[in-house]
Amino acid sequence: MATHDHEILVPHPYSAETRASLESELAGLEDATLTIAETPDETLAGFETATVAITPRLSDEWLERADALEWMQASSAGVDHYDLDALSERGIVLTNATGVHAQPIAEQVLGAMLSFEREFLRARDQQREGVWLRTEGGELASKTVGVVGLGAIGGRVAELASAVGSRVIGTKRDPSSAPDAAETVYPPDELDEVLRQSDYLVLACPLTEETRGLIDGAALETMPEEAVLVNIARGEVADQEALVEGLQQGRISGAALDVFEEEPLPKASPLWDLPNVLLTPHMAGSTPHYFERIGEIFRENFECFVDGELEEMRNRIV
């Protein structure tokens, strides 16, 4: 690839603070001109000339305008909201942000499991009511944590859970590449083995046609009644209606949910009022170190991109 200035577009859906942070992280790149769009019109105009874009999503309207686009850097690990077939047909490279969110999400999962194990949710309710009533906390070290999807995020979950003494099992498409922290790793078609053994079941897999609705009523029936589901993947990986019913009927004892089928979670959802549910507003991946990490991935990939070494690009999806 000939060396010339590439126009890098940062579109408007990012907050003003995020756009400023990305501008700071990407400033000074050689062979690059940075365009920061602040409005929908500026974003559309930017896609007409940009060769590179760093984006939170990709709309059909953007793609229709992107005649010069050669590479998109997703700012998320999940790319289920990108049209991979269309990008492939157009010859547009897509890379994601795998690894950026592993540490904060793993810490959130650990915190959620400890909240259930040490009865923090009940303690908070009692605090509000001014009630002094001792409860018996458990020990996470005596529990089995099952991780569905032992990739970058699931692997870090496994490491933190193992560090506090939990037995870790899980699933991975290629079990031979699973982290050492997992004691036993099953292929996806043996998920039931993980369901049966898990005191805490952590969903950390991407949303695909194979994983959509993966945790349905039958899966909940397979899990122990004392099990807790932790979902930091995508809301659609779990059948939300079946999950609500399972929680109400005691098929499992609780759930920590950061993602939902519809976001924001509708006010009418019964999940808001279930005492055995911990809800967070899709923020498990939030971290003060996000921009330096995404900037590191982008700069590394940009160097490969400029040099024409596309196969060497980190986290390449398309």
C-alpha positions in Angstrom: 0.0 0.0 0.0 1.4 3.4 -1.0 2.1 5.7 1.9 -0.3 8.6 2.0 -2.6 10.3 4.5 -5.5 8.2 5.5 -8.6 10.0 6.8 -9.7 8.5 10.1 -13.3 9.2 11.1 -14.6 9.3 14.7 -18.4 9.5 14.3 -20.9 11.6 16.3 -22.7 8.9 18.4 -19.7 8.9 20.8 -20.2 11.4 23.6 -18.3 14.7 23.4 -16.0 13.4 26.2 -15.3 10.2 24.3 -14.6 12.0 21.1 -12.2 14.2 22.8 -10.4 11.3 24.5 -10.2 9.4 21.2 -8.8 12.5 19.5 -6.2 12.8 22.2 -5.2 9.1 22.0 -5.0 9.2 18.2 -3.3 12.5 17.8 0.1 12.5 16.1 -0.3 9.4 14.0 1.9 9.6 10.9 0.1 9.2 7.5 -3.2 10.2 9.1 -5.7 13.0 9.1 -8.2 12.8 12.0 -11.9 13.9 11.5 -14.1 14.2 14.5 -17.8 14.4 13.6 -20.1 16.1 16.0 -23.4 15.8 14.2 -25.2 13.1 12.1 -24.6 15.2 8.9 -20.9 15.5 9.7 -20.7 11.7 10.2 -22.4 11.1 6.8 -20.1 13.5 5.1 -17.1 11.9 6.9 -18.0 8.4 5.6 -17.9 9.7 2.0 -14.1 10.3 2.2 -12.8 8.4 5.2 -10.6 5.4 4.6 -10.6 4.4 8.3 -13.3 4.7 11.0 -13.4 3.8 14.6 -17.0 3.2 15.5 -19.4 2.0 18.2 -21.7 0.5 15.5 -22.3 0.6 11.7 -25.6 1.7 10.2 -26.7 0.9 6.7 -26.8 4.6 5.9 -23.1 4.9 6.9 -22.1 1.9 4.9 -23.9 3.2 1.8 -21.8 6.4 2.0 -18.5 4.6 2.7 -17.1 4.4 -0.8 -13.5 5.0 0.3 -13.6 3.0 3.5 -11.0 0.2 3.8 -10.9 -0.5 7.6 -13.2 -0.2 10.6 -12.0 -0.5 14.2 -14.9 -1.4 16.4 -14.7 0.1 19.9 -16.5 -3.0 21.4 -15.5 -6.7 21.6 -19.0 -7.7 20.3 -19.6 -7.2 16.6 -23.1 -8.7 16.3 -24.4 -5.3 15.3 -22.1 -5.1 12.3 -23.1 -6.5 8.9 -20.1 -8.9 8.4 -21.3 -10.2 5.1 -21.6 -6.7 3.6 -18.2 -5.7 4.9 -16.6 -8.8 3.5 -18.2 -8.2 0.1 -16.9 -4.7 0.1 -13.4 -5.8 1.1 -13.6 -3.7 4.3 -11.4 -5.0 7.1 -13.1 -5.1 10.6 -11.2 -5.4 13.8 -12.7 -5.3 17.3 -11.6 -4.3 20.8 -11.2 -7.8 22.3 -9.1 -7.5 25.4 -9.9 -3.9 26.3 -12.7 -4.8 28.6 -11.4 -8.1 30.1 -10.2 -6.7 33.4 -13.1 -4.5 34.3 -15.7 -7.1 33.3 -13.9 -9.8 35.2 -13.8 -7.6 38.3 -17.5 -6.9 37.9 -18.3 -10.6 37.6 -16.2 -11.3 40.7 -18.0 -8.5 42.6 -21.4 -9.9 41.6 -20.5 -13.4 42.7 -19.2 -12.1 46.0 -22.4 -10.0 46.4 -24.5 -13.1 46.3 -22.1 -15.3 48.2 -21.6 -12.9 51.1 -25.3 -11.7 51.1 -24.5 -8.1 50.3 -27.9 -7.6 48.5 -29.8 -8.7 51.6 -27.5 -6.6 53.9 -28.2 -3.5 51.7 -32.0 -4.1 51.9 -31.7 -4.5 55.7 -29.6 -1.4 56.0 -32.3 0.7 54.2 -34.9 -0.8 56.6 -32.8 -0.3 59.7 -32.9 -4.0 60.4 -30.1 -5.8 62.3 -30.3 -9.4 61.4 -27.2 -11.7 60.9 -27.1 -13.9 57.9 -24.8 -16.7 57.0 -22.4 -15.9 54.2 -20.8 -18.6 52.0 -17.3 -18.9 50.6 -16.7 -18.5 46.9 -13.6 -20.7 47.3 -15.9 -23.7 47.8 -17.9 -23.1 44.7 -17.7 -24.1 41.0 -17.8 -21.2 38.5 -18.8 -22.2 35.0 -17.8 -19.8 32.2 -19.6 -20.0 28.9 -17.0 -18.6 26.4 -13.4 -18.8 27.7 -12.1 -16.1 25.4 -10.3 -12.9 26.5 -13.1 -11.9 28.9 -14.1 -15.3 30.0 -10.4 -16.3 30.4 -9.8 -13.3 32.8 -13.0 -14.2 34.7 -11.5 -17.7 35.1 -8.2 -16.3 36.4 -9.8 -14.1 39.0 -12.3 -16.8 40.2 -9.4 -19.3 40.4 -7.4 -16.8 42.4 -10.0 -16.8 45.2 -10.1 -20.6 45.2 -13.1 -21.4 43.0 -13.1 -24.4 40.8 -13.5 -23.1 37.2 -14.9 -25.0 34.3 -16.3 -23.8 31.0 -16.9 -24.1 27.3 -14.7 -23.0 24.4 -15.0 -23.7 20.7 -11.4 -24.9 20.8 -10.8 -26.4 24.3 -7.1 -26.8 23.6 -6.7 -23.0 23.7 -8.5 -22.4 27.0 -6.7 -20.6 29.9 -4.8 -22.7 32.4 -7.1 -21.3 35.2 -10.0 -23.5 33.9 -9.8 -27.0 35.4 -12.0 -28.7 32.8 -13.1 -27.2 29.4 -15.9 -28.7 27.3 -16.8 -28.0 23.6 -20.0 -26.0 23.1 -22.1 -29.1 22.5 -21.4 -30.3 26.0 -22.8 -27.2 27.7 -25.1 -29.3 29.8 -22.1 -30.6 31.7 -21.2 -27.1 32.7 -24.8 -26.2 33.6 -25.1 -29.2 35.9 -21.9 -28.5 37.8 -22.0 -24.7 38.1 -22.8 -22.8 41.3 -22.2 -19.6 39.3 -22.8 -19.6 35.5 -21.1 -16.7 33.7 -22.1 -15.9 30.2 -19.1 -14.5 28.3 -19.7 -15.7 24.8 -20.4 -13.6 21.7 -24.0 -13.3 20.4 -24.3 -15.5 17.3 -27.1 -17.6 15.8 -25.8 -20.5 17.8 -25.8 -18.6 21.1 -29.0 -16.7 20.8 -31.4 -18.0 23.4 -28.7 -20.4 24.6 -29.9 -20.2 28.2 -33.6 -21.1 27.8 -36.1 -22.8 30.1 -34.5 -26.2 29.6 -31.0 -24.9 30.4 -32.4 -23.3 33.6 -33.9 -26.6 34.6 -30.5 -28.3 34.1 -28.8 -25.9 36.5 -28.8 -26.5 40.3 -31.6 -24.6 42.2 -28.9 -22.8 44.2 -27.1 -21.5 41.1 -26.7 -17.9 40.1 -26.6 -16.7 36.5 -24.2 -13.8 35.6 -24.7 -12.3 32.2 -22.1 -9.9 30.8 -22.3 -11.2 27.2 -25.5 -10.0 25.4 -29.0 -10.0 26.7 -30.2 -12.2 23.9 -27.9 -15.1 24.9 -30.4 -15.8 27.7 -34.2 -16.1 27.1 -35.3 -13.3 29.3 -38.9 -14.4 29.7 -37.7 -17.9 30.7 -35.2 -16.3 33.0 -37.8 -14.2 34.8 -40.0 -17.2 35.2 -37.1 -19.3 36.5 -36.2 -16.7 39.0 -39.8 -16.3 40.2 -40.3 -20.0 40.6 -36.9 -20.7 42.2 -35.4 -22.8 39.4 -32.2 -20.9 40.1 -31.5 -18.7 43.1 -30.4 -15.5 41.5 -29.0 -13.5 38.6 -26.6 -10.7 38.1 -27.4 -9.0 34.8 -25.5 -6.3 33.0 -27.2 -6.8 29.5 -30.8 -7.2 28.4 -32.9 -8.1 25.4 -34.1 -4.5 25.3 -31.9 -1.6 26.5 -32.6 0.5 28.5 -34.6 -2.1 30.4 -38.3 -1.2 30.2 -39.8 0.2 33.4 -42.5 -2.6 33.2 -39.9 -5.4 33.3 -40.4 -7.6 36.4 -36.6 -7.8 36.7 -36.6 -4.5 38.4 -38.5 -5.8 41.4 -37.1 -9.3 41.9 -35.1 -9.3 45.2 -32.8 -12.1 43.9 -31.6 -10.0 40.9 -28.7 -7.5 40.7 -29.1 -5.2 37.8 -26.4 -2.9 36.2 -27.0 -0.7 33.1 -24.6 -2.3 30.6 -21.6 -0.9 32.3 -19.4 -3.9 33.1 -16.8 -2.9 30.5 -16.4 0.6 31.8 -12.9 1.5 32.8 -10.8 4.7 33.2 -8.2 2.9 31.1 -10.4 2.3 28.1 -9.0 5.0 25.8 -5.3 4.1 26.3 -6.2 0.4 25.6 -8.2 1.1 22.5 -5.6 3.6 21.4 -2.9 0.9 21.7 -4.9 -1.5 19.6 -5.6 1.1 17.0 -2.1 2.4 16.7 -0.7 -1.1 16.3 -3.3 -2.0 13.7 -2.9 1.3 11.9 0.8 0.6 11.4 0.0 -2.8 9.9 -2.7 -1.2 7.8 -0.4 1.4 6.3 2.3 -1.2 5.7 -0.3 -3.4 3.9 0.1 -6.2 6.5 -3.6 -6.8 6.9 -3.2 -10.4 8.1 -1.1 -9.1 11.0 -3.8 -6.8 12.3 -4.9 -7.5 15.9 -8.4 -8.8 16.6 -9.3 -9.1 12.9 -12.9 -10.3 12.3 -13.3 -9.6 8.6 
